[in-house]
């Protein structure tokens, strides 16, 4: 593998681990105050109570799952797609709350990081979503279960170029 592809492959691993870290932190940070999280989800005014409460209790574990799958490199593209869709939903929820003038903590990282919904949280969360989105476009599979179990190609290391070798 040419040196540039090797470096790209390592960069992809860093991006994948960074994405995993965001998800693991976001999910784990919500768990200590999980009993308070349903009220916050309801304040966004998107989901009816019958859906908001189960969603609020499920979300931290879904986030941790996305983080673990990305960390292990298992079903990287599919996991990243789920994460990207969640980021899109989070950004949409924040944007509508901000547009409607609902003052609330975004709840993105539980009590670990308090931030009021607004342009800065939207920008921050958009930026935090970039590594996950990158894994949809170019799944990084260096040291991944995808490669070990299924022989999947490290697309990040090749930047999608044909004739790449597996890593």
JOCOR-V214669 format. One line per field, one symbol per residue. ss: DSSP state (h for helix, s for strand, l for the rest). phi: phi as a letter, one per 40 degrees, with the letter a starting at -180 (. if undefined). burial: + if it has 24 or more other C-alpha atoms within 12 Angstrom, else -. A space follows every 50 residues. Layout:
ss=???
phi=???
burial=???
This chain:
ss=llhhhhhhhhhhhhhhhhhhhhhhhhhhhhhllhhhhhhhhhhlllllhh hhhhhhhhhhhhhhhhhhhhhhlllhhhhhhhhhhhhhhhhhhhhhhhhl llllslllslllsllsllhhhhhhhhhhhhhhhhhhhlllllllhhhhhh llllhhhhlllllllll
phi=.ddccccccccccccccccccccccccccccdbccccdccdcccgbccdc bcccdcccddcccccdccccdcgbfdcccccdccccdccccccccccccc gccaccgdbfccbcacdidccccdcccccdcccdcccbdcbcfbcdcccb gccccccbfgccgcbcb
burial=----++-++++++++++++++++++++++++--+--++++++++------ ----+++-+++++++++++++++++++-++++++-++--++-++++++-- ---+++++++-----+++--++--++-++++++++++++++++++++--- -++++++++-----+++
